[in-house]
């Protein structure tokens, strides 16, 4: 039986952005990469790429899936995970 924290992490994702300079996210499963021009994340809703300037992760808590960052955000792009080959063949 799963505990309620794991169910909550996989069940929701929230993105708050204030004045394109400070952001907070929930439902983050993994930080793939981080540099001053991009943050590449895996969320419960798919892959997430945040592009901009002077981007910096302030706090990341892997146990509850929260992440806070700051910097100048220019774009936010979601991409879904690929479906398994079996599901793509037999729709």
Jmol script that loads the backbone (N, CA, C; Angstrom):
load data "model"
ATOM      1  N   UNK A   1       0.845  -1.186   0.000  1.00  0.00           N
ATOM      2  CA  UNK A   1       0.000   0.000   0.000  1.00  0.00           C
ATOM      3  C   UNK A   1       0.888   1.246   0.000  1.00  0.00           C
ATOM      4  N   UNK A   2       0.548   2.230  -0.832  1.00  0.00           N
ATOM      5  CA  UNK A   2       1.329   3.458  -0.928  1.00  0.00           C
ATOM      6  C   UNK A   2       0.940   4.434   0.174  1.00  0.00           C
ATOM      7  N   UNK A   3       1.919   5.234   0.582  1.00  0.00           N
ATOM      8  CA  UNK A   3       1.557   6.263   1.559  1.00  0.00           C
ATOM      9  C   UNK A   3       0.963   7.468   0.825  1.00  0.00           C
ATOM     10  N   UNK A   4       0.294   8.344   1.531  1.00  0.00           N
ATOM     11  CA  UNK A   4      -0.430   9.448   0.906  1.00  0.00           C
ATOM     12  C   UNK A   4       0.499  10.483   0.285  1.00  0.00           C
ATOM     13  N   UNK A   5       1.749  10.599   0.750  1.00  0.00           N
ATOM     14  CA  UNK A   5       2.678  11.564   0.167  1.00  0.00           C
ATOM     15  C   UNK A   5       2.999  11.199  -1.276  1.00  0.00           C
ATOM     16  N   UNK A   6       3.226   9.911  -1.578  1.00  0.00           N
ATOM     17  CA  UNK A   6       3.523   9.496  -2.940  1.00  0.00           C
ATOM     18  C   UNK A   6       2.330   9.701  -3.860  1.00  0.00           C
ATOM     19  N   UNK A   7       1.139   9.436  -3.376  1.00  0.00           N
ATOM     20  CA  UNK A   7      -0.064   9.633  -4.182  1.00  0.00           C
ATOM     21  C   UNK A   7      -0.239  11.117  -4.493  1.00  0.00           C
ATOM     22  N   UNK A   8      -0.027  11.973  -3.515  1.00  0.00           N
ATOM     23  CA  UNK A   8      -0.165  13.407  -3.723  1.00  0.00           C
ATOM     24  C   UNK A   8       0.866  13.915  -4.726  1.00  0.00           C
ATOM     25  N   UNK A   9       2.103  13.434  -4.660  1.00  0.00           N
ATOM     26  CA  UNK A   9       3.149  13.873  -5.566  1.00  0.00           C
ATOM     27  C   UNK A   9       2.805  13.540  -7.005  1.00  0.00           C
ATOM     28  N   UNK A  10       2.363  12.326  -7.279  1.00  0.00           N
ATOM     29  CA  UNK A  10       2.036  11.936  -8.637  1.00  0.00           C
ATOM     30  C   UNK A  10       0.722  12.532  -9.119  1.00  0.00           C
ATOM     31  N   UNK A  11      -0.141  12.931  -8.231  1.00  0.00           N
ATOM     32  CA  UNK A  11      -1.464  13.375  -8.624  1.00  0.00           C
ATOM     33  C   UNK A  11      -1.566  14.808  -9.074  1.00  0.00           C
ATOM     34  N   UNK A  12      -0.678  15.693  -8.655  1.00  0.00           N
ATOM     35  CA  UNK A  12      -0.864  17.090  -9.003  1.00  0.00           C
ATOM     36  C   UNK A  12       0.425  17.807  -9.313  1.00  0.00           C
ATOM     37  N   UNK A  13       0.257  18.909 -10.009  1.00  0.00           N
ATOM     38  CA  UNK A  13       1.386  19.744 -10.388  1.00  0.00           C
ATOM     39  C   UNK A  13       0.889  21.176 -10.411  1.00  0.00           C
ATOM     40  N   UNK A  14       1.637  22.055  -9.806  1.00  0.00           N
ATOM     41  CA  UNK A  14       1.249  23.464  -9.773  1.00  0.00           C
ATOM     42  C   UNK A  14       2.462  24.317 -10.107  1.00  0.00           C
ATOM     43  N   UNK A  15       2.235  25.376 -10.886  1.00  0.00           N
ATOM     44  CA  UNK A  15       3.311  26.279 -11.295  1.00  0.00           C
ATOM     45  C   UNK A  15       2.847  27.701 -10.995  1.00  0.00           C
ATOM     46  N   UNK A  16       3.597  28.390 -10.150  1.00  0.00           N
ATOM     47  CA  UNK A  16       3.304  29.792  -9.846  1.00  0.00           C
ATOM     48  C   UNK A  16       4.488  30.633 -10.301  1.00  0.00           C
ATOM     49  N   UNK A  17       4.209  31.698 -11.037  1.00  0.00           N
ATOM     50  CA  UNK A  17       5.247  32.595 -11.522  1.00  0.00           C
ATOM     51  C   UNK A  17       4.849  34.015 -11.184  1.00  0.00           C
ATOM     52  N   UNK A  18       5.735  34.752 -10.518  1.00  0.00           N
ATOM     53  CA  UNK A  18       5.454  36.117 -10.085  1.00  0.00           C
ATOM     54  C   UNK A  18       6.340  37.068 -10.876  1.00  0.00           C
ATOM     55  N   UNK A  19       5.713  37.931 -11.670  1.00  0.00           N
ATOM     56  CA  UNK A  19       6.403  38.975 -12.439  1.00  0.00           C
ATOM     57  C   UNK A  19       7.542  38.420 -13.295  1.00  0.00           C
ATOM     58  N   UNK A  20       7.405  37.181 -13.750  1.00  0.00           N
ATOM     59  CA  UNK A  20       8.416  36.530 -14.585  1.00  0.00           C
ATOM     60  C   UNK A  20       9.796  36.490 -13.943  1.00  0.00           C
ATOM     61  N   UNK A  21       9.847  36.627 -12.593  1.00  0.00           N
ATOM     62  CA  UNK A  21      11.140  36.657 -11.912  1.00  0.00           C
ATOM     63  C   UNK A  21      11.299  35.605 -10.818  1.00  0.00           C
ATOM     64  N   UNK A  22      10.222  35.187 -10.187  1.00  0.00           N
ATOM     65  CA  UNK A  22      10.284  34.185  -9.129  1.00  0.00           C
ATOM     66  C   UNK A  22       9.211  33.147  -9.385  1.00  0.00           C
ATOM     67  N   UNK A  23       9.576  31.889  -9.194  1.00  0.00           N
ATOM     68  CA  UNK A  23       8.615  30.826  -9.436  1.00  0.00           C
ATOM     69  C   UNK A  23       8.690  29.746  -8.389  1.00  0.00           C
ATOM     70  N   UNK A  24       7.568  29.053  -8.229  1.00  0.00           N
ATOM     71  CA  UNK A  24       7.517  27.894  -7.345  1.00  0.00           C
ATOM     72  C   UNK A  24       6.690  26.817  -8.037  1.00  0.00           C
ATOM     73  N   UNK A  25       7.133  25.589  -7.873  1.00  0.00           N
ATOM     74  CA  UNK A  25       6.490  24.455  -8.516  1.00  0.00           C
ATOM     75  C   UNK A  25       6.266  23.344  -7.510  1.00  0.00           C
ATOM     76  N   UNK A  26       5.213  22.576  -7.728  1.00  0.00           N
ATOM     77  CA  UNK A  26       4.982  21.344  -6.988  1.00  0.00           C
ATOM     78  C   UNK A  26       4.850  20.221  -8.007  1.00  0.00           C
ATOM     79  N   UNK A  27       4.996  18.995  -7.560  1.00  0.00           N
ATOM     80  CA  UNK A  27       4.877  17.850  -8.462  1.00  0.00           C
ATOM     81  C   UNK A  27       6.122  17.634  -9.307  1.00  0.00           C
ATOM     82  N   UNK A  28       7.282  18.087  -8.833  1.00  0.00           N
ATOM     83  CA  UNK A  28       8.530  17.893  -9.567  1.00  0.00           C
ATOM     84  C   UNK A  28       9.159  16.576  -9.115  1.00  0.00           C
ATOM     85  N   UNK A  29       9.391  15.700 -10.069  1.00  0.00           N
ATOM     86  CA  UNK A  29       9.962  14.393  -9.770  1.00  0.00           C
ATOM     87  C   UNK A  29      11.484  14.386  -9.856  1.00  0.00           C
ATOM     88  N   UNK A  30      12.034  15.196 -10.782  1.00  0.00           N
ATOM     89  CA  UNK A  30      13.484  15.165 -10.987  1.00  0.00           C
ATOM     90  C   UNK A  30      13.957  16.444 -11.665  1.00  0.00           C
ATOM     91  N   UNK A  31      15.143  16.906 -11.283  1.00  0.00           N
ATOM     92  CA  UNK A  31      15.820  17.996 -11.986  1.00  0.00           C
ATOM     93  C   UNK A  31      16.804  17.327 -12.934  1.00  0.00           C
ATOM     94  N   UNK A  32      16.551  17.439 -14.244  1.00  0.00           N
ATOM     95  CA  UNK A  32      17.406  16.810 -15.243  1.00  0.00           C
ATOM     96  C   UNK A  32      18.680  17.626 -15.419  1.00  0.00           C
ATOM     97  N   UNK A  33      18.530  18.947 -15.589  1.00  0.00           N
ATOM     98  CA  UNK A  33      19.683  19.825 -15.712  1.00  0.00           C
ATOM     99  C   UNK A  33      19.286  21.238 -15.299  1.00  0.00           C
ATOM    100  N   UNK A  34      20.316  22.003 -14.951  1.00  0.00           N
ATOM    101  CA  UNK A  34      20.084  23.371 -14.505  1.00  0.00           C
ATOM    102  C   UNK A  34      21.300  24.216 -14.874  1.00  0.00           C
ATOM    103  N   UNK A  35      21.062  25.329 -15.563  1.00  0.00           N
ATOM    104  CA  UNK A  35      22.120  26.292 -15.841  1.00  0.00           C
ATOM    105  C   UNK A  35      21.492  27.682 -15.806  1.00  0.00           C
ATOM    106  N   UNK A  36      22.274  28.708 -16.047  1.00  0.00           N
ATOM    107  CA  UNK A  36      21.729  30.061 -15.914  1.00  0.00           C
ATOM    108  C   UNK A  36      20.769  30.444 -17.037  1.00  0.00           C
ATOM    109  N   UNK A  37      20.664  29.617 -18.103  1.00  0.00           N
ATOM    110  CA  UNK A  37      19.731  29.925 -19.185  1.00  0.00           C
ATOM    111  C   UNK A  37      18.558  28.953 -19.288  1.00  0.00           C
ATOM    112  N   UNK A  38      18.594  27.829 -18.540  1.00  0.00           N
ATOM    113  CA  UNK A  38      17.469  26.890 -18.620  1.00  0.00           C
ATOM    114  C   UNK A  38      17.405  25.973 -17.405  1.00  0.00           C
ATOM    115  N   UNK A  39      16.167  25.548 -17.121  1.00  0.00           N
ATOM    116  CA  UNK A  39      15.900  24.530 -16.112  1.00  0.00           C
ATOM    117  C   UNK A  39      15.134  23.422 -16.824  1.00  0.00           C
ATOM    118  N   UNK A  40      15.662  22.214 -16.793  1.00  0.00           N
ATOM    119  CA  UNK A  40      15.027  21.076 -17.428  1.00  0.00           C
ATOM    120  C   UNK A  40      14.551  20.144 -16.325  1.00  0.00           C
ATOM    121  N   UNK A  41      13.220  19.998 -16.195  1.00  0.00           N
ATOM    122  CA  UNK A  41      12.622  19.282 -15.080  1.00  0.00           C
ATOM    123  C   UNK A  41      11.682  18.198 -15.572  1.00  0.00           C
ATOM    124  N   UNK A  42      11.452  17.203 -14.722  1.00  0.00           N
ATOM    125  CA  UNK A  42      10.418  16.197 -14.975  1.00  0.00           C
ATOM    126  C   UNK A  42       9.353  16.384 -13.903  1.00  0.00           C
ATOM    127  N   UNK A  43       8.125  16.663 -14.351  1.00  0.00           N
ATOM    128  CA  UNK A  43       7.011  16.867 -13.429  1.00  0.00           C
ATOM    129  C   UNK A  43       6.019  15.723 -13.584  1.00  0.00           C
ATOM    130  N   UNK A  44       5.028  15.720 -12.738  1.00  0.00           N
ATOM    131  CA  UNK A  44       3.987  14.699 -12.826  1.00  0.00           C
ATOM    132  C   UNK A  44       3.141  14.864 -14.079  1.00  0.00           C
ATOM    133  N   UNK A  45       3.257  16.009 -14.764  1.00  0.00           N
ATOM    134  CA  UNK A  45       2.501  16.261 -15.995  1.00  0.00           C
ATOM    135  C   UNK A  45       3.373  16.204 -17.242  1.00  0.00           C
ATOM    136  N   UNK A  46       4.600  15.705 -17.129  1.00  0.00           N
ATOM    137  CA  UNK A  46       5.492  15.596 -18.280  1.00  0.00           C
ATOM    138  C   UNK A  46       6.766  16.398 -18.088  1.00  0.00           C
ATOM    139  N   UNK A  47       7.565  16.440 -19.134  1.00  0.00           N
ATOM    140  CA  UNK A  47       8.816  17.194 -19.098  1.00  0.00           C
ATOM    141  C   UNK A  47       8.517  18.686 -19.150  1.00  0.00           C
ATOM    142  N   UNK A  48       9.337  19.459 -18.465  1.00  0.00           N
ATOM    143  CA  UNK A  48       9.133  20.903 -18.375  1.00  0.00           C
ATOM    144  C   UNK A  48      10.464  21.589 -18.611  1.00  0.00           C
ATOM    145  N   UNK A  49      10.505  22.521 -19.581  1.00  0.00           N
ATOM    146  CA  UNK A  49      11.700  23.287 -19.882  1.00  0.00           C
ATOM    147  C   UNK A  49      11.390  24.762 -19.652  1.00  0.00           C
ATOM    148  N   UNK A  50      12.121  25.372 -18.734  1.00  0.00           N
ATOM    149  CA  UNK A  50      11.981  26.801 -18.441  1.00  0.00           C
ATOM    150  C   UNK A  50      13.228  27.483 -18.984  1.00  0.00           C
ATOM    151  N   UNK A  51      13.059  28.442 -19.887  1.00  0.00           N
ATOM    152  CA  UNK A  51      14.185  29.150 -20.493  1.00  0.00           C
ATOM    153  C   UNK A  51      14.179  30.598 -20.063  1.00  0.00           C
ATOM    154  N   UNK A  52      15.362  31.182 -19.980  1.00  0.00           N
ATOM    155  CA  UNK A  52      15.464  32.580 -19.595  1.00  0.00           C
ATOM    156  C   UNK A  52      16.902  32.988 -19.340  1.00  0.00           C
ATOM    157  N   UNK A  53      17.073  33.940 -18.427  1.00  0.00           N
ATOM    158  CA  UNK A  53      18.398  34.449 -18.085  1.00  0.00           C
ATOM    159  C   UNK A  53      18.558  34.467 -16.567  1.00  0.00           C
ATOM    160  N   UNK A  54      19.757  34.198 -16.124  1.00  0.00           N
ATOM    161  CA  UNK A  54      20.108  34.218 -14.698  1.00  0.00           C
ATOM    162  C   UNK A  54      19.183  33.335 -13.862  1.00  0.00           C
ATOM    163  N   UNK A  55      18.791  32.184 -14.420  1.00  0.00           N
ATOM    164  CA  UNK A  55      17.922  31.251 -13.702  1.00  0.00           C
ATOM    165  C   UNK A  55      18.736  30.503 -12.653  1.00  0.00           C
ATOM    166  N   UNK A  56      18.158  30.363 -11.483  1.00  0.00           N
ATOM    167  CA  UNK A  56      18.843  29.715 -10.374  1.00  0.00           C
ATOM    168  C   UNK A  56      17.820  29.017  -9.492  1.00  0.00           C
ATOM    169  N   UNK A  57      18.093  27.760  -9.161  1.00  0.00           N
ATOM    170  CA  UNK A  57      17.234  27.023  -8.243  1.00  0.00           C
ATOM    171  C   UNK A  57      17.571  27.469  -6.829  1.00  0.00           C
ATOM    172  N   UNK A  58      16.567  27.946  -6.118  1.00  0.00           N
ATOM    173  CA  UNK A  58      16.746  28.397  -4.739  1.00  0.00           C
ATOM    174  C   UNK A  58      16.620  27.215  -3.777  1.00  0.00           C
ATOM    175  N   UNK A  59      15.605  26.376  -4.021  1.00  0.00           N
ATOM    176  CA  UNK A  59      15.350  25.251  -3.123  1.00  0.00           C
ATOM    177  C   UNK A  59      14.663  24.138  -3.902  1.00  0.00           C
ATOM    178  N   UNK A  60      15.132  22.909  -3.708  1.00  0.00           N
ATOM    179  CA  UNK A  60      14.481  21.744  -4.292  1.00  0.00           C
ATOM    180  C   UNK A  60      14.369  20.673  -3.220  1.00  0.00           C
ATOM    181  N   UNK A  61      13.152  20.222  -2.971  1.00  0.00           N
ATOM    182  CA  UNK A  61      12.898  19.169  -2.000  1.00  0.00           C
ATOM    183  C   UNK A  61      12.351  17.963  -2.758  1.00  0.00           C
ATOM    184  N   UNK A  62      13.203  16.963  -2.958  1.00  0.00           N
ATOM    185  CA  UNK A  62      12.808  15.788  -3.734  1.00  0.00           C
ATOM    186  C   UNK A  62      11.746  14.962  -3.023  1.00  0.00           C
ATOM    187  N   UNK A  63      11.716  14.993  -1.697  1.00  0.00           N
ATOM    188  CA  UNK A  63      10.756  14.154  -0.971  1.00  0.00           C
ATOM    189  C   UNK A  63       9.313  14.620  -1.150  1.00  0.00           C
ATOM    190  N   UNK A  64       9.083  15.934  -1.249  1.00  0.00           N
ATOM    191  CA  UNK A  64       7.705  16.399  -1.475  1.00  0.00           C
ATOM    192  C   UNK A  64       7.503  17.019  -2.860  1.00  0.00           C
ATOM    193  N   UNK A  65       8.546  17.069  -3.699  1.00  0.00           N
ATOM    194  CA  UNK A  65       8.412  17.514  -5.082  1.00  0.00           C
ATOM    195  C   UNK A  65       8.267  19.013  -5.265  1.00  0.00           C
ATOM    196  N   UNK A  66       8.758  19.815  -4.315  1.00  0.00           N
ATOM    197  CA  UNK A  66       8.652  21.267  -4.453  1.00  0.00           C
ATOM    198  C   UNK A  66       9.974  21.857  -4.936  1.00  0.00           C
ATOM    199  N   UNK A  67       9.877  22.916  -5.732  1.00  0.00           N
ATOM    200  CA  UNK A  67      11.051  23.593  -6.247  1.00  0.00           C
ATOM    201  C   UNK A  67      10.764  25.089  -6.313  1.00  0.00           C
ATOM    202  N   UNK A  68      11.700  25.906  -5.849  1.00  0.00           N
ATOM    203  CA  UNK A  68      11.621  27.355  -5.948  1.00  0.00           C
ATOM    204  C   UNK A  68      12.806  27.832  -6.775  1.00  0.00           C
ATOM    205  N   UNK A  69      12.568  28.806  -7.669  1.00  0.00           N
ATOM    206  CA  UNK A  69      13.642  29.330  -8.495  1.00  0.00           C
ATOM    207  C   UNK A  69      13.457  30.826  -8.696  1.00  0.00           C
ATOM    208  N   UNK A  70      14.517  31.473  -9.205  1.00  0.00           N
ATOM    209  CA  UNK A  70      14.434  32.884  -9.552  1.00  0.00           C
ATOM    210  C   UNK A  70      15.243  33.139 -10.806  1.00  0.00           C
ATOM    211  N   UNK A  71      14.966  34.249 -11.461  1.00  0.00           N
ATOM    212  CA  UNK A  71      15.629  34.633 -12.693  1.00  0.00           C
ATOM    213  C   UNK A  71      14.606  35.233 -13.645  1.00  0.00           C
ATOM    214  N   UNK A  72      15.057  35.614 -14.792  1.00  0.00           N
ATOM    215  CA  UNK A  72      14.184  36.217 -15.800  1.00  0.00           C
ATOM    216  C   UNK A  72      13.660  35.130 -16.739  1.00  0.00           C
ATOM    217  N   UNK A  73      12.372  34.807 -16.644  1.00  0.00           N
ATOM    218  CA  UNK A  73      11.770  33.729 -17.437  1.00  0.00           C
ATOM    219  C   UNK A  73      11.311  34.278 -18.785  1.00  0.00           C
ATOM    220  N   UNK A  74      11.758  33.604 -19.859  1.00  0.00           N
ATOM    221  CA  UNK A  74      11.356  33.990 -21.204  1.00  0.00           C
ATOM    222  C   UNK A  74      10.359  33.013 -21.821  1.00  0.00           C
ATOM    223  N   UNK A  75      10.467  31.733 -21.453  1.00  0.00           N
ATOM    224  CA  UNK A  75       9.512  30.761 -21.992  1.00  0.00           C
ATOM    225  C   UNK A  75       9.384  29.548 -21.067  1.00  0.00           C
ATOM    226  N   UNK A  76       8.214  28.915 -21.175  1.00  0.00           N
ATOM    227  CA  UNK A  76       7.918  27.696 -20.427  1.00  0.00           C
ATOM    228  C   UNK A  76       7.328  26.715 -21.433  1.00  0.00           C
ATOM    229  N   UNK A  77       7.908  25.519 -21.505  1.00  0.00           N
ATOM    230  CA  UNK A  77       7.440  24.545 -22.492  1.00  0.00           C
ATOM    231  C   UNK A  77       7.284  23.180 -21.840  1.00  0.00           C
ATOM    232  N   UNK A  78       6.095  22.605 -22.008  1.00  0.00           N
ATOM    233  CA  UNK A  78       5.821  21.252 -21.542  1.00  0.00           C
ATOM    234  C   UNK A  78       5.893  20.302 -22.735  1.00  0.00           C
ATOM    235  N   UNK A  79       6.397  19.108 -22.472  1.00  0.00           N
ATOM    236  CA  UNK A  79       6.320  18.052 -23.481  1.00  0.00           C
ATOM    237  C   UNK A  79       5.992  16.767 -22.751  1.00  0.00           C
ATOM    238  N   UNK A  80       5.060  16.029 -23.303  1.00  0.00           N
ATOM    239  CA  UNK A  80       4.623  14.799 -22.654  1.00  0.00           C
ATOM    240  C   UNK A  80       5.618  13.682 -22.866  1.00  0.00           C
ATOM    241  N   UNK A  81       5.575  12.725 -21.989  1.00  0.00           N
ATOM    242  CA  UNK A  81       6.415  11.545 -22.133  1.00  0.00           C
ATOM    243  C   UNK A  81       5.875  10.678 -23.255  1.00  0.00           C
ATOM    244  N   UNK A  82       6.771  10.006 -23.959  1.00  0.00           N
ATOM    245  CA  UNK A  82       6.341   9.123 -25.032  1.00  0.00           C
ATOM    246  C   UNK A  82       5.581   7.935 -24.459  1.00  0.00           C
ATOM    247  N   UNK A  83       4.574   7.508 -25.204  1.00  0.00           N
ATOM    248  CA  UNK A  83       3.848   6.306 -24.813  1.00  0.00           C
ATOM    249  C   UNK A  83       4.702   5.089 -25.141  1.00  0.00           C
ATOM    250  N   UNK A  84       4.536   4.019 -24.402  1.00  0.00           N
ATOM    251  CA  UNK A  84       5.262   2.792 -24.737  1.00  0.00           C
ATOM    252  C   UNK A  84       4.917   2.326 -26.152  1.00  0.00           C
ATOM    253  N   UNK A  85       5.858   1.660 -26.802  1.00  0.00           N
ATOM    254  CA  UNK A  85       5.687   1.207 -28.179  1.00  0.00           C
ATOM    255  C   UNK A  85       4.428   0.364 -28.345  1.00  0.00           C
ATOM    256  N   UNK A  86       4.162  -0.516 -27.405  1.00  0.00           N
ATOM    257  CA  UNK A  86       2.989  -1.393 -27.485  1.00  0.00           C
ATOM    258  C   UNK A  86       1.701  -0.576 -27.575  1.00  0.00           C
ATOM    259  N   UNK A  87       1.592   0.502 -26.787  1.00  0.00           N
ATOM    260  CA  UNK A  87       0.383   1.327 -26.816  1.00  0.00           C
ATOM    261  C   UNK A  87       0.268   2.118 -28.116  1.00  0.00           C
ATOM    262  N   UNK A  88       1.402   2.535 -28.683  1.00  0.00           N
ATOM    263  CA  UNK A  88       1.351   3.288 -29.941  1.00  0.00           C
ATOM    264  C   UNK A  88       0.922   2.396 -31.108  1.00  0.00           C
ATOM    265  N   UNK A  89       1.339   1.139 -31.079  1.00  0.00           N
ATOM    266  CA  UNK A  89       0.986   0.218 -32.163  1.00  0.00           C
ATOM    267  C   UNK A  89      -0.485  -0.184 -32.088  1.00  0.00           C
ATOM    268  N   UNK A  90      -0.960  -0.498 -30.896  1.00  0.00           N
ATOM    269  CA  UNK A  90      -2.334  -0.993 -30.717  1.00  0.00           C
ATOM    270  C   UNK A  90      -3.210   0.053 -30.060  1.00  0.00           C
ATOM    271  N   UNK A  91      -3.541   1.085 -30.788  1.00  0.00           N
ATOM    272  CA  UNK A  91      -4.383   2.170 -30.239  1.00  0.00           C
ATOM    273  C   UNK A  91      -5.808   1.738 -30.083  1.00  0.00           C
TER     274      UNK A  91
END
end "model"
wireframe off; spacefill off
backbone 0.3
color backbone group
